[in-house]
């Protein structure tokens, strides 16, 4: 029998009694493509594409920047997560005086 606990509060989740929610998060480096020009469209890029395919296609720096997370949540923590997915409510805010 599988055993689940809420990854936020630690509550044991019993399959026959409790609902369980799964949250999956994927974090990766953003890649914003450069703007295409008429010159780009006129060039034949087949040789460049062929060379890229021959090279090791997995850039280690970019691959290291990709992370997948999976969390099991109880119904109460799931509601809290939906209200504040980045956890901003729990972050202490400082209000420094202007001396």
Biopython code that builds the backbone (N, CA, C, O; Angstrom):
import numpy as np
from Bio.PDB.StructureBuilder import StructureBuilder

atoms = [
    (1, "UNK", "N", (0.847, -1.182, 0.000)),
    (1, "UNK", "CA", (0.000, 0.000, 0.000)),
    (1, "UNK", "C", (0.892, 1.245, 0.000)),
    (1, "UNK", "O", (1.879, 1.321, 0.732)),
    (2, "UNK", "N", (0.529, 2.193, -0.818)),
    (2, "UNK", "CA", (1.283, 3.441, -0.893)),
    (2, "UNK", "C", (0.959, 4.340, 0.289)),
    (2, "UNK", "O", (-0.168, 4.363, 0.785)),
    (3, "UNK", "N", (1.956, 5.069, 0.724)),
    (3, "UNK", "CA", (1.807, 5.978, 1.858)),
    (3, "UNK", "C", (2.083, 7.394, 1.362)),
    (3, "UNK", "O", (3.133, 7.646, 0.772)),
    (4, "UNK", "N", (1.157, 8.318, 1.592)),
    (4, "UNK", "CA", (1.316, 9.706, 1.170)),
    (4, "UNK", "C", (1.194, 10.632, 2.374)),
    (4, "UNK", "O", (0.393, 10.396, 3.279)),
    (5, "UNK", "N", (2.002, 11.691, 2.369)),
    (5, "UNK", "CA", (1.865, 12.766, 3.338)),
    (5, "UNK", "C", (1.863, 14.070, 2.567)),
    (5, "UNK", "O", (2.433, 14.165, 1.479)),
    (6, "UNK", "N", (1.218, 15.072, 3.138)),
    (6, "UNK", "CA", (1.189, 16.394, 2.522)),
    (6, "UNK", "C", (2.596, 16.982, 2.596)),
    (6, "UNK", "O", (3.206, 17.018, 3.664)),
    (7, "UNK", "N", (3.097, 17.434, 1.469)),
    (7, "UNK", "CA", (4.455, 17.974, 1.423)),
    (7, "UNK", "C", (4.575, 19.350, 2.067)),
    (7, "UNK", "O", (5.691, 19.831, 2.264)),
    (8, "UNK", "N", (3.456, 20.001, 2.402)),
    (8, "UNK", "CA", (3.521, 21.289, 3.099)),
    (8, "UNK", "C", (3.338, 21.147, 4.601)),
    (8, "UNK", "O", (4.166, 21.631, 5.373)),
    (9, "UNK", "N", (2.271, 20.492, 5.024)),
    (9, "UNK", "CA", (1.984, 20.434, 6.466)),
    (9, "UNK", "C", (2.373, 19.116, 7.119)),
    (9, "UNK", "O", (2.407, 19.025, 8.346)),
    (10, "UNK", "N", (2.668, 18.086, 6.316)),
    (10, "UNK", "CA", (3.081, 16.802, 6.866)),
    (10, "UNK", "C", (1.946, 15.875, 7.265)),
    (10, "UNK", "O", (2.194, 14.786, 7.782)),
    (11, "UNK", "N", (0.702, 16.287, 7.034)),
    (11, "UNK", "CA", (-0.456, 15.464, 7.399)),
    (11, "UNK", "C", (-0.440, 14.164, 6.592)),
    (11, "UNK", "O", (-0.185, 14.169, 5.388)),
    (12, "UNK", "N", (-0.715, 13.052, 7.276)),
    (12, "UNK", "CA", (-0.812, 11.773, 6.581)),
    (12, "UNK", "C", (-2.093, 11.752, 5.755)),
    (12, "UNK", "O", (-3.164, 12.110, 6.246)),
    (13, "UNK", "N", (-1.977, 11.335, 4.508)),
    (13, "UNK", "CA", (-3.132, 11.287, 3.607)),
    (13, "UNK", "C", (-3.509, 9.824, 3.385)),
    (13, "UNK", "O", (-2.766, 9.058, 2.771)),
    (14, "UNK", "N", (-4.674, 9.458, 3.897)),
    (14, "UNK", "CA", (-5.155, 8.093, 3.767)),
    (14, "UNK", "C", (-6.008, 7.995, 2.503)),
    (14, "UNK", "O", (-6.989, 8.725, 2.368)),
    (15, "UNK", "N", (-5.645, 7.096, 1.568)),
    (15, "UNK", "CA", (-6.339, 7.016, 0.272)),
    (15, "UNK", "C", (-7.849, 6.795, 0.389)),
    (15, "UNK", "O", (-8.616, 7.304, -0.428)),
    (16, "UNK", "N", (-8.266, 6.053, 1.380)),
    (16, "UNK", "CA", (-9.700, 5.764, 1.501)),
    (16, "UNK", "C", (-10.482, 6.881, 2.190)),
    (16, "UNK", "O", (-11.712, 6.883, 2.139)),
    (17, "UNK", "N", (-9.794, 7.836, 2.836)),
    (17, "UNK", "CA", (-10.483, 8.875, 3.594)),
    (17, "UNK", "C", (-10.213, 10.299, 3.092)),
    (17, "UNK", "O", (-11.095, 11.154, 3.153)),
    (18, "UNK", "N", (-9.014, 10.550, 2.604)),
    (18, "UNK", "CA", (-8.616, 11.916, 2.269)),
    (18, "UNK", "C", (-8.433, 12.095, 0.763)),
    (18, "UNK", "O", (-8.013, 11.186, 0.046)),
    (19, "UNK", "N", (-8.764, 13.300, 0.319)),
    (19, "UNK", "CA", (-8.447, 13.663, -1.062)),
    (19, "UNK", "C", (-7.000, 14.123, -1.093)),
    (19, "UNK", "O", (-6.498, 14.700, -0.128)),
    (20, "UNK", "N", (-6.347, 13.864, -2.193)),
    (20, "UNK", "CA", (-4.949, 14.260, -2.363)),
    (20, "UNK", "C", (-4.834, 15.013, -3.669)),
    (20, "UNK", "O", (-5.415, 14.608, -4.676)),
    (21, "UNK", "N", (-4.088, 16.107, -3.662)),
    (21, "UNK", "CA", (-3.869, 16.907, -4.857)),
    (21, "UNK", "C", (-2.396, 16.852, -5.231)),
    (21, "UNK", "O", (-1.529, 16.908, -4.358)),
    (22, "UNK", "N", (-2.114, 16.744, -6.502)),
    (22, "UNK", "CA", (-0.742, 16.713, -6.998)),
    (22, "UNK", "C", (-0.463, 18.029, -7.704)),
    (22, "UNK", "O", (-1.227, 18.458, -8.568)),
    (23, "UNK", "N", (0.635, 18.662, -7.328)),
    (23, "UNK", "CA", (1.083, 19.905, -7.966)),
    (23, "UNK", "C", (2.408, 19.605, -8.642)),
    (23, "UNK", "O", (3.352, 19.140, -8.003)),
    (24, "UNK", "N", (2.472, 19.876, -9.950)),
    (24, "UNK", "CA", (3.715, 19.698, -10.706)),
    (24, "UNK", "C", (4.182, 21.064, -11.178)),
    (24, "UNK", "O", (3.404, 21.857, -11.708)),
    (25, "UNK", "N", (5.471, 21.325, -10.975)),
    (25, "UNK", "CA", (6.059, 22.604, -11.373)),
    (25, "UNK", "C", (7.274, 22.306, -12.237)),
    (25, "UNK", "O", (8.093, 21.448, -11.907)),
    (26, "UNK", "N", (7.379, 23.028, -13.351)),
    (26, "UNK", "CA", (8.532, 22.900, -14.227)),
    (26, "UNK", "C", (9.206, 24.257, -14.322)),
    (26, "UNK", "O", (8.562, 25.255, -14.645)),
    (27, "UNK", "N", (10.503, 24.295, -14.042)),
    (27, "UNK", "CA", (11.260, 25.542, -14.109)),
    (27, "UNK", "C", (12.396, 25.360, -15.111)),
    (27, "UNK", "O", (13.152, 24.392, -15.038)),
    (28, "UNK", "N", (12.507, 26.296, -16.042)),
    (28, "UNK", "CA", (13.552, 26.193, -17.061)),
    (28, "UNK", "C", (13.953, 27.577, -17.533)),
    (28, "UNK", "O", (13.222, 28.551, -17.356)),
    (29, "UNK", "N", (15.137, 27.644, -18.139)),
    (29, "UNK", "CA", (15.645, 28.911, -18.654)),
    (29, "UNK", "C", (14.789, 29.341, -19.842)),
    (29, "UNK", "O", (14.502, 28.545, -20.735)),
    (30, "UNK", "N", (14.391, 30.594, -19.840)),
    (30, "UNK", "CA", (13.582, 31.125, -20.934)),
    (30, "UNK", "C", (14.479, 31.408, -22.130)),
    (30, "UNK", "O", (15.623, 31.839, -21.983)),
    (31, "UNK", "N", (13.941, 31.160, -23.299)),
    (31, "UNK", "CA", (14.670, 31.464, -24.529)),
    (31, "UNK", "C", (13.763, 32.316, -25.405)),
    (31, "UNK", "O", (12.740, 31.851, -25.907)),
    (32, "UNK", "N", (14.153, 33.545, -25.574)),
    (32, "UNK", "CA", (13.399, 34.442, -26.421)),
    (32, "UNK", "C", (14.092, 34.503, -27.780)),
    (32, "UNK", "O", (15.208, 35.013, -27.876)),
    (33, "UNK", "N", (13.452, 33.992, -28.828)),
    (33, "UNK", "CA", (14.103, 33.978, -30.141)),
    (33, "UNK", "C", (14.334, 35.391, -30.666)),
    (33, "UNK", "O", (13.573, 36.318, -30.385)),
    (34, "UNK", "N", (15.399, 35.520, -31.431)),
    (34, "UNK", "CA", (15.702, 36.812, -32.050)),
    (34, "UNK", "C", (14.653, 37.127, -33.110)),
    (34, "UNK", "O", (13.977, 36.231, -33.615)),
    (35, "UNK", "N", (14.531, 38.367, -33.428)),
    (35, "UNK", "CA", (13.567, 38.799, -34.436)),
    (35, "UNK", "C", (14.046, 38.377, -35.821)),
    (35, "UNK", "O", (15.221, 38.542, -36.149)),
    (36, "UNK", "N", (13.144, 37.833, -36.632)),
    (36, "UNK", "CA", (13.472, 37.418, -37.990)),
    (36, "UNK", "C", (13.450, 38.618, -38.931)),
    (36, "UNK", "O", (12.598, 39.501, -38.829)),
    (37, "UNK", "N", (14.415, 38.624, -39.853)),
    (37, "UNK", "CA", (14.463, 39.681, -40.866)),
    (37, "UNK", "C", (14.253, 39.047, -42.236)),
    (37, "UNK", "O", (14.258, 37.823, -42.360)),
    (38, "UNK", "N", (14.069, 39.863, -43.254)),
    (38, "UNK", "CA", (13.934, 39.368, -44.624)),
    (38, "UNK", "C", (15.191, 38.609, -45.042)),
    (38, "UNK", "O", (15.109, 37.608, -45.754)),
    (39, "UNK", "N", (16.348, 39.087, -44.598)),
    (39, "UNK", "CA", (17.622, 38.433, -44.920)),
    (39, "UNK", "C", (17.660, 37.019, -44.363)),
    (39, "UNK", "O", (18.141, 36.100, -45.025)),
    (40, "UNK", "N", (17.149, 36.841, -43.139)),
    (40, "UNK", "CA", (17.104, 35.505, -42.537)),
    (40, "UNK", "C", (16.252, 34.556, -43.364)),
    (40, "UNK", "O", (16.592, 33.384, -43.521)),
    (41, "UNK", "N", (15.156, 35.060, -43.886)),
    (41, "UNK", "CA", (14.246, 34.222, -44.662)),
    (41, "UNK", "C", (14.828, 33.859, -46.023)),
    (41, "UNK", "O", (14.489, 32.815, -46.580)),
    (42, "UNK", "N", (15.697, 34.706, -46.562)),
    (42, "UNK", "CA", (16.286, 34.460, -47.871)),
    (42, "UNK", "C", (17.436, 33.462, -47.819)),
    (42, "UNK", "O", (17.729, 32.823, -48.830)),
    (43, "UNK", "N", (18.105, 33.306, -46.664)),
    (43, "UNK", "CA", (19.260, 32.418, -46.543)),
    (43, "UNK", "C", (18.813, 30.965, -46.458)),
    (43, "UNK", "O", (17.714, 30.658, -45.996)),
    (44, "UNK", "N", (19.706, 30.068, -46.923)),
    (44, "UNK", "CA", (19.477, 28.628, -46.816)),
    (44, "UNK", "C", (20.202, 28.148, -45.555)),
    (44, "UNK", "O", (21.431, 28.190, -45.497)),
    (45, "UNK", "N", (19.470, 27.704, -44.572)),
    (45, "UNK", "CA", (20.038, 27.339, -43.275)),
    (45, "UNK", "C", (20.202, 25.829, -43.096)),
    (45, "UNK", "O", (20.423, 25.367, -41.977)),
    (46, "UNK", "N", (20.099, 25.061, -44.164)),
    (46, "UNK", "CA", (20.159, 23.598, -44.042)),
    (46, "UNK", "C", (21.511, 23.114, -43.517)),
    (46, "UNK", "O", (21.548, 22.199, -42.694)),
    (47, "UNK", "N", (22.619, 23.702, -43.968)),
    (47, "UNK", "CA", (23.938, 23.281, -43.485)),
    (47, "UNK", "C", (24.095, 23.584, -41.997)),
    (47, "UNK", "O", (24.635, 22.769, -41.249)),
    (48, "UNK", "N", (23.629, 24.745, -41.570)),
    (48, "UNK", "CA", (23.693, 25.127, -40.155)),
    (48, "UNK", "C", (22.861, 24.178, -39.294)),
    (48, "UNK", "O", (23.295, 23.783, -38.212)),
    (49, "UNK", "N", (21.687, 23.814, -39.761)),
    (49, "UNK", "CA", (20.822, 22.883, -39.041)),
    (49, "UNK", "C", (21.468, 21.504, -38.966)),
    (49, "UNK", "O", (21.426, 20.846, -37.926)),
    (50, "UNK", "N", (22.068, 21.072, -40.076)),
    (50, "UNK", "CA", (22.742, 19.779, -40.112)),
    (50, "UNK", "C", (23.881, 19.732, -39.101)),
    (50, "UNK", "O", (24.056, 18.726, -38.413)),
    (51, "UNK", "N", (24.652, 20.800, -39.006)),
    (51, "UNK", "CA", (25.756, 20.848, -38.049)),
    (51, "UNK", "C", (25.238, 20.819, -36.613)),
    (51, "UNK", "O", (25.814, 20.138, -35.765)),
    (52, "UNK", "N", (24.175, 21.539, -36.333)),
    (52, "UNK", "CA", (23.600, 21.536, -34.988)),
    (52, "UNK", "C", (23.122, 20.141, -34.590)),
    (52, "UNK", "O", (23.254, 19.736, -33.435)),
    (53, "UNK", "N", (22.568, 19.415, -35.552)),
    (53, "UNK", "CA", (22.087, 18.069, -35.259)),
    (53, "UNK", "C", (23.249, 17.105, -35.004)),
    (53, "UNK", "O", (23.105, 16.158, -34.231)),
    (54, "UNK", "N", (24.400, 17.337, -35.647)),
    (54, "UNK", "CA", (25.565, 16.478, -35.444)),
    (54, "UNK", "C", (26.213, 16.721, -34.081)),
    (54, "UNK", "O", (26.789, 15.810, -33.485)),
    (55, "UNK", "N", (26.112, 17.948, -33.600)),
    (55, "UNK", "CA", (26.711, 18.292, -32.315)),
    (55, "UNK", "C", (25.914, 17.665, -31.185)),
    (55, "UNK", "O", (24.767, 17.255, -31.360)),
    (56, "UNK", "N", (26.549, 17.600, -30.022)),
    (56, "UNK", "CA", (25.841, 17.118, -28.837)),
    (56, "UNK", "C", (24.705, 18.088, -28.568)),
    (56, "UNK", "O", (24.954, 19.246, -28.234)),
    (57, "UNK", "N", (23.475, 17.645, -28.704)),
    (57, "UNK", "CA", (22.320, 18.528, -28.633)),
    (57, "UNK", "C", (21.950, 19.005, -27.253)),
    (57, "UNK", "O", (21.063, 19.848, -27.116)),
    (58, "UNK", "N", (22.603, 18.491, -26.213)),
    (58, "UNK", "CA", (22.202, 18.848, -24.857)),
    (58, "UNK", "C", (23.218, 19.817, -24.264)),
    (58, "UNK", "O", (24.271, 19.393, -23.788)),
    (59, "UNK", "N", (22.920, 21.088, -24.287)),
    (59, "UNK", "CA", (23.784, 22.098, -23.680)),
    (59, "UNK", "C", (23.708, 21.913, -22.167)),
    (59, "UNK", "O", (22.641, 22.069, -21.572)),
    (60, "UNK", "N", (24.844, 21.578, -21.541)),
    (60, "UNK", "CA", (24.816, 21.223, -20.115)),
    (60, "UNK", "C", (24.353, 22.372, -19.245)),
    (60, "UNK", "O", (23.680, 22.143, -18.240)),
    (61, "UNK", "N", (24.693, 23.604, -19.600)),
    (61, "UNK", "CA", (24.260, 24.743, -18.785)),
    (61, "UNK", "C", (22.749, 24.902, -18.843)),
    (61, "UNK", "O", (22.106, 25.138, -17.821)),
    (62, "UNK", "N", (22.181, 24.774, -20.041)),
    (62, "UNK", "CA", (20.727, 24.887, -20.173)),
    (62, "UNK", "C", (20.041, 23.686, -19.532)),
    (62, "UNK", "O", (19.020, 23.840, -18.863)),
    (63, "UNK", "N", (20.597, 22.491, -19.733)),
    (63, "UNK", "CA", (19.999, 21.294, -19.142)),
    (63, "UNK", "C", (20.015, 21.375, -17.615)),
    (63, "UNK", "O", (19.074, 20.931, -16.957)),
    (64, "UNK", "N", (21.079, 21.939, -17.057)),
    (64, "UNK", "CA", (21.158, 22.075, -15.602)),
    (64, "UNK", "C", (20.144, 23.082, -15.081)),
    (64, "UNK", "O", (19.788, 23.052, -13.904)),
    (65, "UNK", "N", (19.683, 23.961, -15.936)),
    (65, "UNK", "CA", (18.728, 24.986, -15.525)),
    (65, "UNK", "C", (17.289, 24.480, -15.580)),
    (65, "UNK", "O", (16.372, 25.231, -15.247)),
    (66, "UNK", "N", (17.062, 23.233, -15.989)),
    (66, "UNK", "CA", (15.709, 22.672, -16.072)),
    (66, "UNK", "C", (15.460, 21.794, -14.842)),
    (66, "UNK", "O", (16.234, 20.885, -14.545)),
    (67, "UNK", "N", (14.368, 22.083, -14.136)),
    (67, "UNK", "CA", (14.022, 21.320, -12.937)),
    (67, "UNK", "C", (12.528, 21.021, -12.942)),
    (67, "UNK", "O", (11.714, 21.860, -13.329)),
    (68, "UNK", "N", (12.183, 19.825, -12.511)),
    (68, "UNK", "CA", (10.788, 19.426, -12.360)),
    (68, "UNK", "C", (10.540, 19.087, -10.898)),
    (68, "UNK", "O", (11.352, 18.421, -10.256)),
    (69, "UNK", "N", (9.412, 19.552, -10.384)),
    (69, "UNK", "CA", (9.050, 19.312, -8.998)),
    (69, "UNK", "C", (7.652, 18.696, -8.961)),
    (69, "UNK", "O", (6.808, 19.008, -9.801)),
    (70, "UNK", "N", (7.413, 17.818, -7.981)),
    (70, "UNK", "CA", (6.099, 17.201, -7.801)),
    (70, "UNK", "C", (5.800, 17.175, -6.311)),
    (70, "UNK", "O", (6.616, 16.724, -5.507)),
    (71, "UNK", "N", (4.615, 17.667, -5.952)),
    (71, "UNK", "CA", (4.233, 17.739, -4.543)),
    (71, "UNK", "C", (2.841, 17.149, -4.355)),
    (71, "UNK", "O", (1.958, 17.346, -5.190)),
    (72, "UNK", "N", (2.650, 16.426, -3.254)),
    (72, "UNK", "CA", (1.333, 15.940, -2.844)),
    (72, "UNK", "C", (0.823, 16.887, -1.765)),
    (72, "UNK", "O", (1.534, 17.185, -0.806)),
    (73, "UNK", "N", (-0.420, 17.360, -1.927)),
    (73, "UNK", "CA", (-0.987, 18.306, -0.970)),
    (73, "UNK", "C", (-2.327, 17.816, -0.457)),
    (73, "UNK", "O", (-3.099, 17.191, -1.184)),
    (74, "UNK", "N", (-2.590, 18.111, 0.808)),
    (74, "UNK", "CA", (-3.910, 17.855, 1.386)),
    (74, "UNK", "C", (-4.863, 18.945, 0.864)),
    (74, "UNK", "O", (-4.400, 19.936, 0.299)),
    (75, "UNK", "N", (-6.168, 18.783, 1.041)),
    (75, "UNK", "CA", (-7.106, 19.787, 0.525)),
    (75, "UNK", "C", (-6.874, 21.197, 1.074)),
    (75, "UNK", "O", (-7.017, 22.173, 0.337)),
    (76, "UNK", "N", (-6.520, 21.316, 2.354)),
    (76, "UNK", "CA", (-6.312, 22.646, 2.939)),
    (76, "UNK", "C", (-5.085, 23.330, 2.330)),
    (76, "UNK", "O", (-5.138, 24.508, 1.978)),
    (77, "UNK", "N", (-3.993, 22.593, 2.208)),
    (77, "UNK", "CA", (-2.769, 23.168, 1.632)),
    (77, "UNK", "C", (-2.949, 23.449, 0.146)),
    (77, "UNK", "O", (-2.369, 24.398, -0.381)),
    (78, "UNK", "N", (-3.745, 22.636, -0.529)),
    (78, "UNK", "CA", (-4.042, 22.882, -1.943)),
    (78, "UNK", "C", (-4.764, 24.219, -2.113)),
    (78, "UNK", "O", (-4.450, 24.987, -3.022)),
    (79, "UNK", "N", (-5.733, 24.491, -1.233)),
    (79, "UNK", "CA", (-6.439, 25.781, -1.289)),
    (79, "UNK", "C", (-5.480, 26.933, -1.034)),
    (79, "UNK", "O", (-5.545, 27.958, -1.713)),
    (80, "UNK", "N", (-4.579, 26.773, -0.049)),
    (80, "UNK", "CA", (-3.577, 27.810, 0.241)),
    (80, "UNK", "C", (-2.657, 28.025, -0.959)),
    (80, "UNK", "O", (-2.320, 29.160, -1.298)),
    (81, "UNK", "N", (-2.253, 26.922, -1.599)),
    (81, "UNK", "CA", (-1.384, 27.021, -2.766)),
    (81, "UNK", "C", (-2.076, 27.774, -3.903)),
    (81, "UNK", "O", (-1.454, 28.609, -4.560)),
    (82, "UNK", "N", (-3.344, 27.486, -4.137)),
    (82, "UNK", "CA", (-4.073, 28.159, -5.221)),
    (82, "UNK", "C", (-4.234, 29.651, -4.950)),
    (82, "UNK", "O", (-4.220, 30.453, -5.884)),
    (83, "UNK", "N", (-4.388, 30.031, -3.679)),
    (83, "UNK", "CA", (-4.508, 31.446, -3.322)),
    (83, "UNK", "C", (-3.183, 32.189, -3.486)),
    (83, "UNK", "O", (-3.162, 33.363, -3.854)),
    (84, "UNK", "N", (-2.073, 31.489, -3.209)),
    (84, "UNK", "CA", (-0.766, 32.154, -3.194)),
    (84, "UNK", "C", (0.312, 31.177, -3.683)),
    (84, "UNK", "O", (1.106, 30.690, -2.878)),
    (85, "UNK", "N", (0.352, 30.882, -4.993)),
    (85, "UNK", "CA", (1.271, 29.859, -5.496)),
    (85, "UNK", "C", (2.752, 30.183, -5.285)),
    (85, "UNK", "O", (3.564, 29.262, -5.203)),
    (86, "UNK", "N", (3.125, 31.446, -5.196)),
    (86, "UNK", "CA", (4.525, 31.808, -4.994)),
    (86, "UNK", "C", (4.886, 32.008, -3.534)),
    (86, "UNK", "O", (6.037, 32.312, -3.222)),
    (87, "UNK", "N", (3.933, 31.845, -2.636)),
    (87, "UNK", "CA", (4.198, 31.959, -1.209)),
    (87, "UNK", "C", (4.526, 33.367, -0.752)),
    (87, "UNK", "O", (5.284, 33.550, 0.200)),
    (88, "UNK", "N", (3.969, 34.354, -1.413)),
    (88, "UNK", "CA", (4.263, 35.747, -1.064)),
    (88, "UNK", "C", (3.658, 36.168, 0.263)),
    (88, "UNK", "O", (4.186, 37.057, 0.932)),
    (89, "UNK", "N", (2.551, 35.536, 0.652)),
    (89, "UNK", "CA", (1.922, 35.901, 1.931)),
    (89, "UNK", "C", (2.845, 35.624, 3.109)),
    (89, "UNK", "O", (2.841, 36.363, 4.094)),
    (90, "UNK", "N", (3.635, 34.564, 3.008)),
    (90, "UNK", "CA", (4.492, 34.165, 4.112)),
    (90, "UNK", "C", (5.811, 34.906, 4.172)),
    (90, "UNK", "O", (6.554, 34.752, 5.142)),
    (91, "UNK", "N", (6.124, 35.708, 3.163)),
    (91, "UNK", "CA", (7.383, 36.434, 3.138)),
    (91, "UNK", "C", (7.282, 37.652, 4.043)),
    (91, "UNK", "O", (6.346, 38.444, 3.943)),
    (92, "UNK", "N", (8.257, 37.785, 4.923)),
    (92, "UNK", "CA", (8.263, 38.927, 5.837)),
    (92, "UNK", "C", (8.639, 40.172, 5.060)),
    (92, "UNK", "O", (9.637, 40.182, 4.339)),
    (93, "UNK", "N", (7.848, 41.220, 5.202)),
    (93, "UNK", "CA", (8.120, 42.469, 4.510)),
    (93, "UNK", "C", (8.677, 43.465, 5.522)),
    (93, "UNK", "O", (8.178, 43.603, 6.639)),
    (94, "UNK", "N", (9.733, 44.154, 5.087)),
    (94, "UNK", "CA", (10.368, 45.141, 5.934)),
    (94, "UNK", "C", (9.949, 46.535, 5.495)),
    (94, "UNK", "O", (9.850, 46.818, 4.301)),
    (95, "UNK", "N", (9.707, 47.392, 6.458)),
    (95, "UNK", "CA", (9.360, 48.778, 6.179)),
    (95, "UNK", "C", (10.387, 49.642, 6.910)),
    (95, "UNK", "O", (10.208, 49.993, 8.076)),
    (96, "UNK", "N", (11.451, 49.972, 6.209)),
    (96, "UNK", "CA", (12.525, 50.732, 6.819)),
    (96, "UNK", "C", (12.153, 52.218, 6.876)),
    (96, "UNK", "O", (11.540, 52.757, 5.954)),
    (97, "UNK", "N", (12.533, 52.854, 7.964)),
    (97, "UNK", "CA", (12.297, 54.289, 8.076)),
    (97, "UNK", "C", (13.322, 55.043, 7.230)),
    (97, "UNK", "O", (14.416, 54.545, 6.967)),
    (98, "UNK", "N", (12.953, 56.236, 6.816)),
    (98, "UNK", "CA", (13.853, 57.059, 5.986)),
    (98, "UNK", "C", (14.543, 58.058, 6.888)),
    (98, "UNK", "O", (14.083, 59.190, 7.033)),
    (99, "UNK", "N", (15.650, 57.646, 7.496)),
    (99, "UNK", "CA", (16.385, 58.501, 8.418)),
    (99, "UNK", "C", (17.216, 59.482, 7.640)),
    (99, "UNK", "O", (17.919, 60.301, 8.232)),
]
sb = StructureBuilder()
sb.init_structure("model")
sb.init_model(0)
sb.init_chain("A")
sb.init_seg("    ")
for serial, (resi, resn, name, xyz) in enumerate(atoms, 1):
    if name == "N":
        sb.init_residue(resn, " ", resi, " ")
    sb.init_atom(name, np.array(xyz, "f"), 0.0, 1.0, " ", f" {name:<3s}", serial, name[0])
structure = sb.get_structure()
